[in-house]
Amino acid sequence: MGHDRTGERFRKQSGYRELLILGGVALVTTLVFWLTDLDIMVSRLFFVPGNPGQPWVHGEFPLWQILYKSDRYLTITLAIISLSAIAVGIASRLRRMLLLYGLFIFLSTSIGAGLLVNELFKEHWGRARPDSIEEFGGTRSYIPPLAKGPSGGGNSFASGHASIGFSFLVFWFIWRGRRPRLATWALIGAVALGSLLGCARIIQGRHFLSDVLWGAYIPYFVCALLYHFVFRFSKRAPDLSPASST
C-alpha cells in the first residue's frame, strides 16, 4: 500500500516537473522574442522586396505548397486513427486500452490544435501576420508573442499548421512508457513534421518563428496534462519510482 502511494506521488511529481520544464522553456524563448528582433530577422530571410507582385516568392516552391495543403489530410488521419481505436475499444472489452488511447488522441488534437490554437488564439488574439506588418510592406505593427493585439488585427498567433504536425506527439506519449524505441521515432517524426509545416508558413510570410514554437508548446502542454492527470497513462507504464528498486 505504501509502495503504491509512493509510486503515485512520484508519477504526479514527474507530471508537474514536465509541465514546469515546458513552461520554463516557453517563457525563456518568448522573452527572447520580446527582447530581440529575432522574429523579424527570420522572416526577412524569405522576403524579396524587389518582387512587388509576390515578395514571398520562395513560398511558391511546390514543397511548401504541398505542406500548406496537407493540414486537412493530417487532421483526417488523426481523426480516423482515434475514432477507429475508440470503436475497437468499445466493441471489445479486451481492447480497453485502445479505447483510452483513442480518446487521448481525439481530445489532445481537438483541445490543443483545435480549440486552443485555431479557435481561441488565432481567431481572437489579434496578432498581425508577417505579410501584414510595416517591416514587410503592410500597415500593421509587429506584436511580440503572447501580447494581445486589437480585435480583428490578424490571425498569426499561433501557427495552426504547425500545431497539427506537432499533434502527432500523441504517439510519443502513448509509446514512451513501454516501447521507448518506437516512441523515439514517433518523437522525431512529430518534431520533423511540425517543423516542416511551420517552416512552410514562415517562408510564405504567414507566420513568425514564435508562432511555430507556440504551435508546438500548446499541443505538448495539452498532451502532457491529459497523459499525467486525466488518463494517468504514466500509472500504467513500468514503475520507475525510487520505491520500485527497493
Protein Blocks (a to p, Z undefined) as FASTA:
>chain_A
ZZmmmmmmmmmmmmmmmmmmmmmmmmmmmmmmmmmcklmmmmmmmpcfklmklmmlmlmp
mklmmmmmmmmmmmmmmmmmmmmmmmmmmmpmklmmmmmmmmmmmmmmmmmmmmmmmmmm
mmmnopacfklmmknopabdcddehiacdehiackbccfklmmmmmmmmmmmmmmmmmmm
lmmmmmmmmmmmmmmmmmmmmmnopacfklmmmmmmmmmmmmmmmmmmmnommmmmccfb
fklmZZ
